[in-house]
C-alpha cells in the first residue's frame, strides 16, 4: 500500500464498520478501478475482508489507459479479479453481482477538453451499459458518480440537491457537465424500471493517489510546490471552492451505497471552509510551513475556462439520511496529502 496512507484505510474501515455485514459474501463490481477513488475502494474492501466470515469478491473493471501500475500492486490479490474493458462497450458477467460502483469517466479538465466525445460517451453510453447489467441482477445496488459540476454556476450557495442545474451546453466544460446531467437522467429512468441506483455528486475530493498530472487544483499546487516552481492561479484567483479529504469522501460514498434512496442524488463533500484559490495557496504556505511562490495567470488554452465563481455544498440531506459528517479539516488533509506527495510526486 505504498501509494496510499495505511492510516487512511484504517480510518475509513473504522467509520463504516457497522456496514460490514452488508458486504459479507457479496460480489462488488467497481468500474474505473485503477483511478484515484477506485484504488481507495479496493484497499477499503480488502481490509474489510479481514473481518468478514465470508469475504466479498471484487470485480475491478478498467480500460487501464491511465495506469497499469495497479496490476503490479493488486494483480495476484485474493478476492480481486481484474478485467480490462471499456464500459462504452456492452459488458457481460455471468455470475451474480450485488453492488456496482461506477467510477468510470474522464474527470481531469485537461483530458475532457482534449477528448470531448469520449467524455460524453462514458457518461451516456457507458452509464446505460452498466445499468443494463444491473437490470439483469435483481436487487443489485448501483452507486453512480455524477459531479457537483452539474450545478454550473449555482443559483444558491450552499447548494442543495434540488438547486436547478446551470451547466452551459455550449461552454467549454459542457461535455463533462452536461454528460453528468444526462447520466443522472438515465439513472432516473432505470430507477423507474426497477434498478436500485443512487447518484453521488462529489464536491472536490482530494488526497493521496491523485496523479501528479491530474490538473485539479490541490494536486496541481502540490506538484509545483514540491518542484519549487511557481503555483499558477488562474484569472483573479477569487473563485471559491470547498474541499473534502478522501477519507471523508469514501465514508460518505459507502454510506450512500448502503443507505441511500434509489433514484435520488446526494451531495458528498465538506461544506467548510469555502476558500478562494489565492487563499488556498496561502493556506498551504501557512499549514505546510513552506514558501509558496504564487503567480496569477490567464487560463491556458488547453484548460476549460468557464469555471463557476463559487461552489459549496449543502450536505443536510446526507447528514439526515446517511448520518454523514466530514471530520477532517482542510489543514489536516493538506498535511496528509503533502506527506504522501513528497514521496510520490518526485518519482517519474
GUTOR-401500 format. One record per residue (C-alpha): residue in one letter; residue number from 1; x, y, z. Coordinates in pm, 1 decimal. Layout:
<nodes>
('A', NUM, (X, Y, Z)),
...
</nodes>
This chain:
<nodes>
('X', 1, (0.0, 0.0, 0.0)),
('X', 2, (293.7, 232.1, -68.9)),
('X', 3, (75.3, 457.0, -284.1)),
('X', 4, (-177.3, 518.1, -6.2)),
('X', 5, (-168.7, 600.6, 360.9)),
('X', 6, (-248.6, 286.7, 560.5)),
('X', 7, (-392.2, 505.9, 833.5)),
('X', 8, (-646.4, 644.1, 584.4)),
('X', 9, (-779.1, 298.0, 503.5)),
('X', 10, (-798.3, 201.0, 871.3)),
('X', 11, (-987.0, 521.7, 946.5)),
('X', 12, (-1235.6, 454.6, 667.8)),
('X', 13, (-1296.3, 96.8, 781.6)),
('X', 14, (-1346.2, 202.2, 1141.7)),
('X', 15, (-1611.1, 452.7, 1035.6)),
('X', 16, (-1802.5, 208.6, 814.4)),
('X', 17, (-1770.7, -97.9, 1039.2)),
('X', 18, (-2146.2, -102.6, 1100.5)),
('X', 19, (-2194.8, -178.1, 728.6)),
('X', 20, (-1950.7, -470.4, 715.5)),
('X', 21, (-2229.4, -728.0, 720.3)),
('X', 22, (-2382.2, -568.3, 408.9)),
('X', 23, (-2081.8, -685.8, 207.0)),
('X', 24, (-2033.9, -1032.1, 356.6)),
('X', 25, (-2004.0, -1286.2, 76.5)),
('X', 26, (-2117.7, -1031.8, -182.8)),
('X', 27, (-1976.8, -954.3, -527.0)),
('X', 28, (-1891.2, -588.8, -588.6)),
('X', 29, (-1814.3, -460.3, -936.5)),
('X', 30, (-1606.7, -141.2, -949.2)),
('X', 31, (-1556.0, 41.0, -1278.8)),
('X', 32, (-1273.9, 291.7, -1309.8)),
('X', 33, (-1099.0, 74.7, -1052.1)),
('X', 34, (-746.4, 198.3, -1129.0)),
('X', 35, (-831.8, 562.9, -1061.4)),
('X', 36, (-795.5, 783.0, -753.5)),
('X', 37, (-1117.0, 675.1, -579.9)),
('X', 38, (-1118.2, 325.1, -727.3)),
('X', 39, (-795.2, 228.5, -552.4)),
('X', 40, (-925.3, 362.7, -221.3)),
('X', 41, (-1231.8, 142.0, -256.9)),
('X', 42, (-1016.1, -161.7, -341.7)),
('X', 43, (-799.5, -111.1, -35.0)),
('X', 44, (-1103.7, -49.1, 184.4)),
('X', 45, (-1277.3, -371.3, 80.5)),
('X', 46, (-956.2, -570.6, 120.9)),
('X', 47, (-920.8, -451.3, 479.0)),
('X', 48, (-1290.4, -510.0, 548.0)),
('X', 49, (-1247.0, -867.0, 426.3)),
('X', 50, (-1013.9, -938.7, 717.2)),
('X', 51, (-1312.5, -902.3, 949.9)),
('X', 52, (-1570.7, -1086.5, 740.3)),
('X', 53, (-1654.1, -1453.7, 791.6)),
('X', 54, (-1709.3, -1480.8, 417.8)),
('X', 55, (-1508.8, -1222.3, 220.3)),
('X', 56, (-1659.6, -1009.7, -50.8)),
('X', 57, (-1537.7, -1056.3, -405.9)),
('X', 58, (-1428.0, -755.4, -610.9)),
('X', 59, (-1456.0, -735.7, -988.9)),
('X', 60, (-1227.3, -446.0, -1088.3)),
('X', 61, (-1305.6, -314.8, -1436.6)),
('X', 62, (-1097.2, -53.4, -1616.9)),
('X', 63, (-950.6, 18.6, -1958.2)),
('X', 64, (-620.4, 88.1, -1775.7)),
('X', 65, (-537.7, 376.3, -2007.4)),
('X', 66, (-449.9, 596.6, -1710.2)),
('X', 67, (-246.6, 344.0, -1513.9)),
('X', 68, (-149.9, -20.2, -1531.0)),
('X', 69, (60.8, 4.7, -1214.6)),
('X', 70, (-239.5, -117.3, -1021.2)),
('X', 71, (-189.4, -464.4, -1172.2)),
('X', 72, (157.4, -480.4, -1017.1)),
('X', 73, (17.1, -396.1, -674.6)),
('X', 74, (-303.2, -599.7, -682.7)),
('X', 75, (-260.2, -845.1, -969.5)),
('X', 76, (-243.1, -1161.9, -758.9)),
('X', 77, (-450.1, -1038.7, -464.4)),
('X', 78, (-706.8, -1284.4, -336.0)),
('X', 79, (-1072.4, -1190.4, -391.2)),
('X', 80, (-995.6, -930.7, -660.8)),
('X', 81, (-1040.3, -1010.3, -1028.5)),
('X', 82, (-924.1, -753.9, -1284.9)),
('X', 83, (-1097.3, -721.0, -1619.0)),
('X', 84, (-969.9, -490.1, -1891.7)),
('X', 85, (-1278.3, -339.8, -2052.4)),
('X', 86, (-1410.7, -10.8, -2187.0)),
('X', 87, (-1761.0, 37.1, -2047.5)),
('X', 88, (-1866.1, 210.9, -2367.4)),
('X', 89, (-1885.4, -145.7, -2497.0)),
('X', 90, (-2151.4, -385.7, -2359.8)),
('X', 91, (-2029.1, -576.4, -2056.2)),
('X', 92, (-2123.5, -932.9, -1971.6)),
('X', 93, (-2060.2, -1106.5, -1640.6)),
('X', 94, (-2213.3, -1445.9, -1585.0)),
('X', 95, (-2204.5, -1459.5, -1205.0)),
('X', 96, (-2427.9, -1276.9, -958.5)),
('X', 97, (-2341.4, -907.9, -890.2)),
('X', 98, (-2469.0, -749.5, -568.4)),
('X', 99, (-2318.6, -399.0, -587.0)),
('X', 100, (-2186.7, -178.7, -866.6)),
('X', 101, (-1973.1, 129.8, -801.7)),
('X', 102, (-1940.6, 317.3, -1129.5)),
('X', 103, (-1638.0, 548.3, -1118.3)),
('X', 104, (-1551.5, 531.8, -1487.6)),
('X', 105, (-1510.7, 869.5, -1651.8)),
('X', 106, (-1277.8, 1148.1, -1756.9)),
('X', 107, (-1277.6, 1392.4, -1464.7)),
('X', 108, (-949.1, 1562.7, -1548.6)),
('X', 109, (-1029.9, 1904.9, -1704.2)),
('X', 110, (-736.0, 1880.7, -1942.3)),
('X', 111, (-846.3, 1542.5, -2073.4)),
('X', 112, (-1213.7, 1618.0, -2110.0)),
('X', 113, (-1123.9, 1917.9, -2322.3)),
('X', 114, (-881.6, 1707.1, -2526.0)),
('X', 115, (-1120.7, 1409.9, -2557.6)),
('X', 116, (-1470.2, 1563.8, -2564.7)),
('X', 117, (-1661.6, 1284.7, -2738.3)),
('X', 118, (-1504.3, 1017.5, -2518.0)),
('X', 119, (-1608.4, 1220.9, -2213.7)),
('X', 120, (-1970.2, 1236.3, -2330.4)),
('X', 121, (-1983.2, 870.0, -2427.7)),
('X', 122, (-1863.8, 732.7, -2094.4)),
('X', 123, (-2133.6, 936.7, -1915.0)),
('X', 124, (-2407.9, 826.9, -2152.7)),
('X', 125, (-2336.3, 501.6, -2337.3)),
('X', 126, (-2115.9, 374.3, -2054.6)),
('X', 127, (-2375.2, 458.6, -1791.7)),
('X', 128, (-2651.1, 272.1, -1973.0)),
('X', 129, (-2429.3, -33.1, -2026.0)),
('X', 130, (-2369.4, -51.7, -1650.7)),
('X', 131, (-2737.8, -8.2, -1569.8)),
('X', 132, (-2833.4, -277.1, -1821.9)),
('X', 133, (-2600.6, -510.3, -1632.1)),
('X', 134, (-2766.9, -414.3, -1303.1)),
('X', 135, (-3109.4, -479.3, -1454.6)),
('X', 136, (-3006.5, -843.8, -1506.6)),
('X', 137, (-2912.1, -876.3, -1138.2)),
('X', 138, (-3232.0, -839.2, -939.3)),
('X', 139, (-3171.9, -645.0, -618.3)),
('X', 140, (-2829.2, -519.7, -724.7)),
('X', 141, (-2744.4, -180.8, -572.0)),
('X', 142, (-2572.9, 70.5, -802.5)),
('X', 143, (-2382.4, 381.3, -699.0)),
('X', 144, (-2337.0, 615.0, -993.2)),
('X', 145, (-2090.8, 904.3, -975.0)),
('X', 146, (-2217.4, 1231.2, -1114.0)),
('X', 147, (-2048.5, 1559.2, -1018.0)),
('X', 148, (-2102.0, 1890.4, -842.8)),
('X', 149, (-2032.9, 2032.1, -1190.4)),
('X', 150, (-2398.2, 1969.2, -1280.7)),
('X', 151, (-2487.8, 2282.1, -1082.4)),
('X', 152, (-2277.5, 2501.6, -1311.8)),
('X', 153, (-2260.7, 2845.6, -1152.2)),
('X', 154, (-2510.0, 2762.3, -873.4)),
('X', 155, (-2817.2, 2973.6, -810.1)),
('X', 156, (-2783.0, 2902.5, -438.8)),
('X', 157, (-2482.7, 2880.5, -202.7)),
('X', 158, (-2461.3, 2649.1, -10.9)),
('X', 159, (-2609.9, 2434.3, -284.3)),
('X', 160, (-2884.4, 2179.9, -210.5)),
('X', 161, (-2964.4, 1878.5, -429.0)),
('X', 162, (-3283.3, 2044.4, -556.4)),
('X', 163, (-3097.0, 2350.6, -687.5)),
('X', 164, (-3155.5, 2378.8, -1065.8)),
('X', 165, (-2864.1, 2264.5, -1281.4)),
('X', 166, (-2694.3, 2556.6, -1454.4)),
('X', 167, (-2434.4, 2378.5, -1668.2)),
('X', 168, (-2383.2, 2550.3, -2004.4)),
('X', 169, (-2439.0, 2320.0, -2303.7)),
('X', 170, (-2209.3, 2528.7, -2525.8)),
('X', 171, (-1947.3, 2610.0, -2261.9)),
('X', 172, (-1604.6, 2450.6, -2284.9)),
('X', 173, (-1685.6, 2236.7, -1978.9)),
('X', 174, (-2017.1, 2128.1, -2132.6)),
('X', 175, (-1905.2, 1782.8, -2244.7)),
('X', 176, (-1834.7, 1687.0, -1883.3)),
('X', 177, (-2101.8, 1886.0, -1700.1)),
('X', 178, (-2389.8, 1802.8, -1931.9)),
('X', 179, (-2270.4, 1445.1, -1972.4)),
('X', 180, (-2321.0, 1409.1, -1596.9)),
('X', 181, (-2667.8, 1564.5, -1618.0)),
('X', 182, (-2763.7, 1307.2, -1881.9)),
('X', 183, (-2609.4, 1035.5, -1661.8)),
('X', 184, (-2847.5, 1134.2, -1383.7)),
('X', 185, (-3146.4, 1131.3, -1617.5)),
('X', 186, (-3058.6, 782.4, -1740.7)),
('X', 187, (-3028.1, 670.6, -1377.9)),
('X', 188, (-3376.3, 804.1, -1303.3)),
('X', 189, (-3520.8, 610.4, -1596.6)),
('X', 190, (-3358.8, 285.5, -1482.2)),
('X', 191, (-3475.3, 352.8, -1126.2)),
('X', 192, (-3829.3, 362.5, -1266.6)),
('X', 193, (-3753.6, 31.1, -1438.8)),
('X', 194, (-3669.7, -125.4, -1102.5)),
('X', 195, (-3292.4, -75.4, -1066.4)),
('X', 196, (-3174.0, 46.5, -725.5)),
('X', 197, (-2943.2, 332.2, -822.1)),
('X', 198, (-2808.1, 609.4, -600.2)),
('X', 199, (-2646.2, 917.9, -752.5)),
('X', 200, (-2341.2, 1084.5, -594.3)),
('X', 201, (-2245.5, 1446.9, -651.5)),
('X', 202, (-1893.6, 1477.1, -506.8)),
('X', 203, (-1752.0, 1818.8, -419.7)),
('X', 204, (-1376.6, 1847.0, -479.1)),
('X', 205, (-1249.8, 1528.6, -317.1)),
('X', 206, (-868.8, 1525.2, -283.7)),
('X', 207, (-590.1, 1324.0, -127.5)),
('X', 208, (-318.8, 1060.1, -180.5)),
('X', 209, (-323.6, 855.0, -500.1)),
('X', 210, (-411.5, 1162.1, -709.7)),
('X', 211, (-198.9, 1167.7, -1022.4)),
('X', 212, (65.0, 1442.4, -1019.8)),
('X', 213, (-61.1, 1541.0, -1367.3)),
('X', 214, (-422.9, 1547.7, -1250.1)),
('X', 215, (-459.8, 1922.4, -1327.9)),
('X', 216, (-711.0, 1969.7, -1048.9)),
('X', 217, (-612.8, 2240.6, -809.5)),
('X', 218, (-468.1, 2073.6, -497.4)),
('X', 219, (-258.7, 1808.1, -679.0)),
('X', 220, (-155.1, 2080.6, -923.7)),
('X', 221, (-44.2, 2315.7, -646.4)),
('X', 222, (142.8, 2041.3, -458.8)),
('X', 223, (324.9, 1928.2, -772.6)),
('X', 224, (450.1, 2283.3, -828.3)),
('X', 225, (540.0, 2335.5, -461.8)),
('X', 226, (741.9, 2013.7, -443.3)),
('X', 227, (920.4, 2102.6, -768.9)),
('X', 228, (994.4, 2452.4, -633.1)),
('X', 229, (801.0, 2612.1, -917.1)),
('X', 230, (550.2, 2894.3, -917.8)),
('X', 231, (195.4, 2796.9, -829.4)),
('X', 232, (-17.1, 2921.0, -1118.1)),
('X', 233, (-351.1, 3063.0, -1006.5)),
('X', 234, (-595.6, 3118.8, -1288.9)),
('X', 235, (-763.4, 3450.6, -1356.8)),
('X', 236, (-804.0, 3666.4, -1041.5)),
('X', 237, (-779.5, 3371.5, -803.3)),
('X', 238, (-1103.2, 3480.2, -633.1)),
('X', 239, (-1328.1, 3191.3, -738.6)),
('X', 240, (-1405.2, 2971.9, -437.9)),
('X', 241, (-1437.8, 2602.1, -358.9)),
('X', 242, (-1469.2, 2373.0, -59.3)),
('X', 243, (-1252.2, 2062.0, -36.1)),
('X', 244, (-1324.7, 1716.4, 101.8)),
('X', 245, (-1041.7, 1488.8, 212.2)),
('X', 246, (-1070.1, 1144.9, 53.4)),
('X', 247, (-1129.6, 961.1, 382.8)),
('X', 248, (-1443.8, 1165.9, 446.5)),
('X', 249, (-1540.1, 1114.4, 83.9)),
('X', 250, (-1513.5, 734.5, 85.7)),
('X', 251, (-1703.5, 712.9, 415.1)),
('X', 252, (-1984.9, 922.6, 268.3)),
('X', 253, (-1992.4, 724.8, -56.0)),
('X', 254, (-2009.2, 391.7, 127.1)),
('X', 255, (-2293.1, 511.9, 348.3)),
('X', 256, (-2480.7, 624.3, 37.0)),
('X', 257, (-2424.0, 286.0, -127.7)),
('X', 258, (-2574.1, 107.4, 172.7)),
('X', 259, (-2838.3, 354.5, 293.2)),
('X', 260, (-2910.4, 591.8, 4.6)),
('X', 261, (-3255.7, 609.6, -152.1)),
('X', 262, (-3285.5, 481.9, -505.6)),
('X', 263, (-3340.8, 743.6, -775.2)),
('X', 264, (-3204.3, 1026.4, -561.1)),
('X', 265, (-2885.8, 1234.1, -557.5)),
('X', 266, (-2663.2, 1313.6, -260.4)),
('X', 267, (-2408.5, 1591.0, -219.4)),
('X', 268, (-2095.3, 1443.1, -62.4)),
('X', 269, (-1830.1, 1692.6, 38.5)),
('X', 270, (-1715.4, 1925.1, 312.3)),
('X', 271, (-1915.2, 2249.0, 337.0)),
('X', 272, (-1636.5, 2445.8, 501.8)),
('X', 273, (-1423.8, 2636.0, 459.4)),
('X', 274, (-1529.1, 2795.9, 133.1)),
('X', 275, (-1195.8, 2930.9, 19.0)),
('X', 276, (-1061.4, 3123.4, -281.4)),
('X', 277, (-781.9, 2972.7, -487.5)),
('X', 278, (-549.9, 3256.0, -384.9)),
('X', 279, (-624.3, 3191.0, -18.1)),
('X', 280, (-583.6, 2817.7, -74.8)),
('X', 281, (-224.2, 2879.5, -183.5)),
('X', 282, (-170.8, 3098.8, 123.3)),
('X', 283, (-323.8, 2831.1, 348.0)),
('X', 284, (-86.6, 2572.1, 201.9)),
('X', 285, (206.1, 2800.7, 273.8)),
('X', 286, (98.5, 2850.7, 635.7)),
('X', 287, (-10.2, 2492.1, 704.7)),
('X', 288, (282.0, 2315.0, 537.9)),
('X', 289, (532.9, 2574.8, 663.1)),
('X', 290, (697.5, 2609.9, 325.3)),
('X', 291, (733.2, 2909.1, 91.7)),
('X', 292, (483.5, 2907.8, -195.1)),
('X', 293, (565.8, 3118.7, -498.8)),
('X', 294, (235.8, 3239.0, -642.8)),
('X', 295, (150.8, 3391.0, -980.4)),
('X', 296, (-179.4, 3494.5, -1136.2)),
('X', 297, (-212.5, 3384.7, -1499.2)),
('X', 298, (-479.2, 3367.5, -1767.4)),
('X', 299, (-644.2, 3032.3, -1833.1)),
('X', 300, (-422.0, 2812.4, -2054.9)),
('X', 301, (-567.3, 2736.5, -2395.8)),
('X', 302, (-587.2, 2363.5, -2314.3)),
('X', 303, (-783.4, 2414.4, -1990.7)),
('X', 304, (-1159.8, 2485.8, -1968.6)),
('X', 305, (-1207.7, 2847.5, -1866.6)),
('X', 306, (-1580.3, 2864.3, -1790.6)),
('X', 307, (-1543.1, 2791.7, -1419.0)),
('X', 308, (-1816.5, 2861.0, -1165.1)),
('X', 309, (-1740.2, 3154.0, -937.6)),
('X', 310, (-1837.6, 2964.9, -622.7)),
('X', 311, (-1902.0, 2608.9, -516.4)),
('X', 312, (-2008.0, 2497.9, -169.8)),
('X', 313, (-2238.3, 2204.2, -84.3)),
('X', 314, (-2531.7, 2190.0, 149.2)),
('X', 315, (-2498.1, 1838.3, 293.6)),
('X', 316, (-2810.7, 1847.5, 511.4)),
('X', 317, (-2971.0, 1562.7, 315.5)),
('X', 318, (-2667.3, 1334.5, 359.6)),
('X', 319, (-2642.9, 1431.5, 726.5)),
('X', 320, (-3006.3, 1344.1, 789.4)),
('X', 321, (-3045.5, 1031.8, 575.0)),
('X', 322, (-2693.0, 884.6, 582.4)),
('X', 323, (-2558.4, 1015.9, 913.1)),
('X', 324, (-2274.8, 1167.8, 711.9)),
('X', 325, (-2048.5, 1428.2, 870.1)),
('X', 326, (-1697.8, 1505.5, 739.5)),
('X', 327, (-1437.6, 1518.7, 1015.7)),
('X', 328, (-1104.9, 1609.1, 857.1)),
('X', 329, (-1015.0, 1977.3, 835.9)),
('X', 330, (-858.7, 2129.3, 526.6)),
('X', 331, (-533.6, 2183.7, 718.0)),
('X', 332, (-516.8, 1821.0, 833.8)),
('X', 333, (-599.5, 1691.0, 487.2)),
('X', 334, (-332.0, 1907.6, 328.1)),
('X', 335, (-71.5, 1778.4, 574.4)),
('X', 336, (-157.1, 1416.6, 496.3)),
('X', 337, (-161.1, 1472.5, 121.9)),
('X', 338, (165.6, 1667.3, 129.6)),
('X', 339, (339.1, 1395.1, 330.7)),
('X', 340, (236.5, 1139.2, 70.3)),
('X', 341, (310.6, 1365.6, -227.2)),
('X', 342, (666.6, 1439.8, -112.5)),
('X', 343, (745.4, 1069.9, -153.1)),
('X', 344, (541.8, 1003.6, -465.8)),
('X', 345, (542.2, 1319.2, -678.0)),
('X', 346, (920.7, 1313.2, -704.3)),
('X', 347, (900.8, 979.2, -885.8)),
('X', 348, (856.0, 965.2, -1261.4)),
</nodes>
